[in-house]
């Protein structure tokens, strides 16, 4: 019975509400107001009829709704006022997030070319069933105050966005509910470089934004690559809450790669240190609970200190995508966290260029810069069917089947010419709810 009802609701979402060209979720609609009859002392309010869905027990309703994709939940709230009230149950975001965290990831496509930045959405939960995917645009509610931004973190359905020029304005944003919170500005330094991190610790149940600032000490020489030969640093942390403020934790001993943290595992953010002559690169972590930096054992794959690689999370495990000089890509997975011997080479992927892709260099400077720095192919995630999803030079997406050793190009309808993809769990998390903890 419940299975049939779930199928009915899901099909209703697909048929009754056509796909929106823009995910502009201003769904406040004027409802019917109370109606008064002339000559009567008592006022009478017109009450809409109760649907069968609304008469079900609360636990059954939550069980059904928590199995729907986030896009169907958003459409669910458009059907009628009663269904919208059901979708606002405070337990629904928690149950929905726990069920979709692993099996139903989404992709956020960030385009910073041309000047006006754009966020788009792609549902990849069923990419194994079709080769063409429709990209839908988000309407960013704070675009007027921050037209150019970078995606510096994603966690539990929330995005952390920072001003791409000065790094002073920072927003936490749920693109599906359009809730957002602008964070207070922190201490700025001249000629600074900023490394961000954003995450949630399951034990403390709080969200934190980490901002690591590298700046000149007044005597250092700035090279053409904007790397400081002599620099100072400061670690700033903000805890989302009722009165969020930035706290300084002092200096950091590591020179971290300037990319934002790409891996959140066990409540710890992870970065790769910057490549330096005669200095081996390693993995540094920041514990969101005790706010301490620690080194994490790296995979023993030979020559890692001189290789380009980035971190990611596969099936809840810390992983490293290593780019080899022969064009191959290796994916190493740490099966048991913080145990060096548990690193294993899980996948080996050969070179692949999506069909019909022109090698046009007139694209986004930042996205193109990622490709030229050894990030031409980025591993995004592992799909439910076991395939590996990859991004090619900010231009295309393709998947790799490790069992059949075959590639599959993914056609994107309505996607920007240049983009950077980020994995996001579609969620109804409310910013105000997080802040009130």
C-alpha positions as a printed Julia matrix, in Angstrom:
437×3 Matrix{Float64}:
   0.0    0.0     0.0
   2.71   2.46    1.0
   4.77   1.5    -2.03
   1.83   2.2    -4.34
   1.15   5.52   -2.65
   4.81   6.5    -2.98
   4.74   5.66   -6.7
   1.54   7.66   -7.14
   2.99  10.76   -5.47
   6.24  10.5    -7.4
   4.4   10.17  -10.73
   2.15  13.06   -9.78
   5.18  15.23   -9.2
   6.51  14.33  -12.62
   3.24  14.92  -14.48
   1.44  17.7   -12.67
   4.37  20.05  -12.49
   6.38  20.57  -15.67
  10.15  21.11  -15.37
  10.94  24.69  -14.48
  13.44  26.53  -16.66
  14.72  28.26  -13.55
  14.67  26.99   -9.99
  13.3   30.3    -8.71
  11.44  29.06   -5.68
   9.42  32.1    -4.68
   6.49  29.86   -3.95
   4.62  32.2    -1.63
   1.19  32.39   -3.19
  -1.83  34.24   -1.79
  -4.3   31.76   -0.39
  -7.99  32.11    0.26
  -8.7   34.57    3.03
 -11.47  34.31    5.62
 -14.9   35.11    4.2
 -17.5   36.97    6.21
 -21.27  36.68    5.74
 -23.21  39.93    6.02
 -25.58  40.05    8.96
 -23.91  37.27   10.94
 -21.93  37.88   14.13
 -19.6   34.95   13.69
 -16.95  34.84   10.97
 -16.6   31.8     8.8
 -13.36  30.72    7.13
 -13.41  28.58    4.04
 -11.46  25.41    4.75
 -10.1   23.41    1.82
 -11.02  19.73    1.78
  -8.58  17.34    3.41
  -6.75  15.03    1.03
  -6.09  11.35    1.65
  -2.4   12.14    2.04
  -3.1   14.51    4.92
  -5.13  11.9     6.79
  -2.25   9.43    6.98
  -0.26   9.03   10.24
   2.72  11.33   10.56
   5.34   8.56   10.53
   3.96   7.15    7.28
   3.9   10.6     5.65
   7.49  11.25    6.68
   8.57   7.83    5.43
   7.02   8.47    2.01
   8.26  12.04    1.57
  11.79  11.25    2.73
  12.16   8.85   -0.22
  11.37  11.49   -2.84
  14.11  13.35   -4.74
  14.63  16.9    -3.51
  13.23  18.32   -6.76
   9.99  16.37   -6.22
   9.79  17.65   -2.65
  10.1   21.22   -3.87
   7.29  20.59   -6.38
   5.28  18.8    -3.67
   4.91  22.1    -1.83
   3.28  23.69   -4.89
   0.35  21.25   -5.07
  -1.79  22.72   -2.29
  -1.53  24.44    1.06
  -2.1   21.22    3.0
   0.74  19.41    1.24
   2.99  22.38    1.78
   2.35  22.13    5.53
   3.27  18.44    5.39
   6.55  19.27    3.66
   7.43  21.74    6.42
   7.62  19.07    9.11
  10.9   19.73   11.01
  11.81  16.03   10.95
  11.56  15.76    7.17
  14.93  17.4     6.32
  16.71  15.11    8.79
  15.11  11.91    7.48
  15.48  12.97    3.85
  19.16  13.84    4.27
  19.96  10.51    5.94
  18.46   8.6     3.03
  19.87  10.63    0.16
  23.39  11.33    1.43
  24.94   8.4    -0.41
  22.56   7.27   -3.13
  21.16  10.46   -4.68
  23.87  13.05   -5.21
  23.35  16.16   -7.28
  25.78  18.26   -9.26
  26.07  22.01   -8.99
  27.61  23.63  -12.07
  29.27  26.98  -11.38
  29.94  29.21  -14.36
  32.05  32.35  -13.95
  32.18  33.2   -17.67
  30.93  35.7   -18.71
  31.19  38.1   -15.77
  27.78  37.34  -14.29
  28.19  34.12  -12.31
  25.58  31.41  -12.63
  24.7   28.3   -10.63
  23.0   25.39  -12.37
  21.68  22.07  -11.17
  21.97  18.55  -12.57
  20.3   15.46  -11.12
  22.72  12.57  -11.55
  20.92  10.02   -9.38
  19.69   8.22  -12.5
  22.46   9.03  -14.95
  22.96   5.33  -15.57
  19.56   5.19  -17.28
  20.05   7.97  -19.82
  22.82   9.71  -21.7
  21.2   13.15  -21.96
  20.82  15.29  -18.86
  18.86  18.54  -18.53
  20.59  21.37  -16.7
  18.35  23.76  -14.78
  19.45  27.17  -13.57
  19.15  28.54  -10.06
  18.17  32.13   -9.38
  20.67  33.36   -6.79
  18.78  35.7    -4.42
  21.88  37.69   -3.34
  23.35  38.19   -6.8
  23.02  42.01   -6.6
  25.32  42.18   -3.58
  27.8   39.51   -4.79
  27.67  39.04   -8.59
  31.05  37.27   -8.79
  31.67  34.41   -6.41
  33.38  31.08   -5.93
  31.98  27.87   -4.5
  34.33  27.19   -1.59
  32.49  24.32    0.08
  29.42  22.09    0.13
  27.98  20.03    2.96
  24.6   18.42    3.66
  22.84  20.31    0.9
  24.39  23.67    1.76
  26.83  25.67   -0.35
  29.44  28.05    0.99
  30.09  30.9    -1.46
  32.75  33.62   -1.22
  33.38  36.8    -3.15
  35.82  35.82   -5.9
  37.76  39.08   -5.83
  38.25  40.17   -2.23
  37.12  37.04   -0.33
  35.43  39.28    2.26
  31.77  38.47    1.6
  30.79  34.87    2.49
  27.34  33.3     2.19
  25.91  29.95    3.26
  23.14  29.03    0.85
  20.63  26.27    0.17
  19.88  26.54   -3.56
  16.73  24.4    -3.35
  14.97  26.29   -0.55
  16.68  29.62   -1.46
  17.47  30.2     2.21
  20.77  31.97    2.76
  22.78  33.68    5.45
  25.44  36.31    4.94
  28.32  35.83    7.37
  30.03  38.76    9.09
  33.2   40.04    7.49
  36.54  39.02    8.93
  39.97  40.61    9.18
  41.47  41.45    5.78
  45.16  41.74    4.84
  46.86  43.34    1.82
  47.86  40.96   -0.98
  46.24  38.05    0.79
  45.54  34.54   -0.45
  42.67  32.67    1.17
  42.02  28.93    1.53
  38.5   27.97    2.64
  36.88  25.0     4.28
  33.24  24.34    5.2
  31.85  21.37    7.04
  29.8   19.68    9.74
  30.97  17.54   12.64
  28.61  14.65   13.53
  29.57  14.67   17.22
  29.21  18.39   17.95
  26.42  18.78   15.36
  27.58  22.24   14.32
  28.62  23.75   11.0
  31.84  25.74   10.74
  33.54  27.86    8.1
  37.35  27.84    8.12
  39.3   30.65    6.49
  43.1   30.32    6.23
  44.73  33.58    5.18
  48.27  33.87    3.81
  49.63  37.41    3.56
  52.84  39.37    3.13
  54.81  40.42    6.2
  55.97  43.64    4.57
  59.33  42.3     3.43
  58.38  39.3     1.38
  58.72  39.24   -2.39
  55.65  38.46   -4.45
  56.46  36.17   -7.36
  54.7   36.1   -10.71
  52.82  33.01   -9.6
  51.46  34.93   -6.58
  53.2   32.64   -4.13
  54.89  34.35   -1.25
  58.56  33.63   -0.64
  58.06  34.9     2.9
  54.53  34.96    4.29
  52.46  35.11    7.42
  49.26  33.22    8.07
  46.17  33.34   10.21
  43.45  30.73   10.76
  39.96  32.15   11.23
  36.97  30.02   12.24
  33.28  30.85   12.38
  30.64  28.63   13.99
  27.15  28.97   12.54
  24.79  29.91   15.34
  22.69  32.69   16.76
  25.53  35.23   16.83
  28.26  33.96   14.51
  31.62  35.69   14.87
  35.07  34.98   13.46
  37.67  33.68   15.92
  41.41  33.7    15.3
  43.33  30.49   16.03
  46.73  31.97   15.21
  49.15  30.75   12.57
  49.21  27.53   10.62
  52.44  25.63   10.05
  51.39  24.33    6.63
  51.44  25.95    3.21
  48.19  24.55    1.9
  47.19  24.32   -1.73
  45.02  27.32   -2.49
  42.06  25.18   -3.57
  39.21  24.89   -1.04
  38.93  21.69    0.95
  37.45  18.98   -1.26
  37.11  16.2     1.29
  35.18  16.13    4.57
  35.61  12.81    6.38
  34.99  12.01   10.07
  34.37  15.66   10.84
  37.76  16.68    9.46
  38.49  18.88    6.45
  41.42  17.86    4.24
  43.82  19.71    1.98
  46.96  18.9     0.03
  50.0   21.02    0.85
  51.57  23.19   -1.8
  54.31  21.75   -3.99
  57.75  23.05   -3.03
  61.25  22.23   -4.14
  62.84  19.58   -1.9
  59.64  19.4     0.19
  57.34  16.4    -0.08
  53.64  17.14   -0.38
  51.36  15.62    2.22
  47.76  15.66    3.39
  46.77  18.06    6.19
  43.46  17.88    8.08
  41.55  20.23   10.35
  39.31  18.72   13.03
  36.07  20.71   13.29
  35.61  19.51   16.88
  38.9   20.39   18.63
  40.02  22.8    15.86
  43.47  21.26   15.52
  45.54  20.61   12.39
  46.98  17.12   11.9
  48.8   15.26    9.17
  47.06  12.3     7.58
  49.03   9.38    6.08
  49.18   9.59    2.31
  49.04   6.64   -0.09
  52.31   4.88   -0.81
  52.0    5.03   -4.59
  55.48   6.29   -5.42
  56.41   9.82   -6.43
  53.26  11.3    -4.92
  55.12  14.36   -3.71
  55.87  15.35   -7.3
  52.5   14.35   -8.77
  49.39  16.39   -9.23
  46.51  14.98   -7.26
  43.35  16.09   -5.54
  41.29  14.69   -2.69
  37.7   13.53   -2.73
  35.28  11.25   -0.86
  34.18   7.9    -2.31
  31.59   5.9    -0.38
  32.46   7.81    2.79
  36.22   7.14    2.52
  39.03   9.63    2.02
  40.37   9.18   -1.51
  43.08  10.64   -3.74
  42.97  11.03   -7.51
  46.58  10.87   -8.76
  47.52  12.12  -12.24
  50.32  10.11  -13.83
  52.72  11.38  -16.49
  51.45   8.77  -18.97
  47.99  10.33  -18.93
  46.42   7.73  -16.66
  44.46   8.54  -13.55
  44.66   6.42  -10.39
  42.18   6.55   -7.54
  43.49   5.5    -4.13
  41.05   4.9    -1.26
  41.78   4.87    2.47
  39.54   2.04    3.66
  40.21   2.67    7.36
  40.58   6.32    8.25
  43.99   7.52    9.46
  45.57   4.09    8.88
  48.37   4.26    6.31
  48.27   0.55    5.5
  44.6    0.78    4.51
  45.34   2.83    1.36
  44.65   0.72   -1.76
  44.57   1.52   -5.45
  40.89   1.06   -6.19
  40.68   2.26   -9.81
  42.96   2.92  -12.75
  41.47   5.05  -15.53
  42.99   5.65  -18.94
  42.96   8.86  -20.95
  39.67   9.9   -22.54
  38.48  12.95  -24.5
  34.7   13.36  -24.88
  33.55  13.21  -28.49
  32.97  16.46  -30.33
  34.72  18.58  -27.74
  36.65  21.4   -29.36
  39.88  22.47  -27.73
  38.79  26.08  -27.34
  40.96  28.08  -24.95
  38.73  31.15  -24.98
  36.99  30.25  -21.78
  36.86  31.05  -18.12
  40.24  32.12  -16.8
  39.75  30.42  -13.43
  38.31  27.2   -14.78
  40.92  27.02  -17.53
  43.59  27.65  -14.89
  42.42  24.57  -13.03
  42.95  22.46  -16.15
  46.41  23.85  -16.86
  47.54  23.1   -13.31
  47.07  19.35  -13.72
  43.35  19.35  -13.0
  42.27  18.72  -16.56
  40.21  15.72  -15.43
  38.56  15.84  -12.02
  37.01  12.87  -10.3
  33.66  13.95   -8.89
  32.03  10.92   -7.27
  31.03   7.3    -7.63
  27.48   6.74   -8.81
  25.08   4.23   -7.3
  25.69   1.83  -10.2
  29.44   1.81   -9.46
  30.5    4.08  -12.32
  32.96   6.92  -11.72
  31.76  10.39  -12.72
  34.44  12.75  -14.07
  34.69  16.33  -15.35
  36.84  17.1   -18.38
  38.57  20.51  -18.42
  35.48  22.37  -17.26
  33.73  21.54  -20.55
  32.06  18.15  -20.29
  31.09  15.24  -18.06
  31.67  11.56  -18.66
  31.54   8.36  -16.66
  33.8    5.32  -16.46
  32.6    1.79  -15.84
  35.42   0.02  -13.93
  34.02  -3.45  -14.63
  33.53  -3.11  -18.37
  36.42  -0.63  -18.72
  34.27   1.63  -20.89
  33.63   5.37  -21.0
  30.26   7.05  -21.56
  29.91  10.68  -22.58
  27.08  12.6   -20.9
  25.28  15.16  -23.04
  24.2   18.24  -21.11
  21.21  20.15  -22.42
  21.3   23.81  -21.41
  24.7   23.73  -19.7
  27.15  26.66  -19.82
  30.14  26.34  -22.13
  32.55  26.43  -19.19
  31.78  25.26  -15.68
  33.16  23.71  -12.54
  31.14  20.88  -11.03
  30.57  20.26   -7.32
  28.85  17.31   -5.7
  25.92  18.32   -3.5
  23.36  16.28   -1.59
  19.96  17.74   -2.42
  18.4   18.68    0.93
  15.74  20.83    2.58
  18.1   21.93    5.36
  17.01  25.29    6.71
  19.61  27.9     7.49
  17.59  29.28   10.41
  17.28  25.83   11.93
  21.04  25.37   11.82
  21.66  28.82   13.27
  19.3   28.17   16.19
  21.19  25.13   17.45
